[in-house]
Amino acid sequence: MVGKSKKKWGVGGIGNNIRSGGDCVGLVVDNYLDSEGLTMADRPINQLIVSLRTPLLNKLMLLMTLTGNWQMNQFGAVFWQRYC
């Protein structure tokens, strides 16, 4: 098998993805177990945001999200190049 290379799990590819995912999960669990300040502030901030949600604010956030999709970006780039 001259010229053919075999990828191993530990060298690039799927192995690194699995390890990175495990590292992230480990960090999140570690933060909750240590009760760090940022982790402790997360729940009250979430509750505040949920309490502020209204139908009008939901529509505004949807509008902001949709203007960031690839179709709007392409349209803006073409418009800018043609008319500006």
Secondary structure, 3 states (H helix, E strand, C coil): CCCCCCCCCCCCCHHHHHHHHHHHHHHHHHHHHHCCHHHHHHHHHHHHHHHHCCHHHHHHHHHHHHCCCHHHHHHHHHHHHHHC
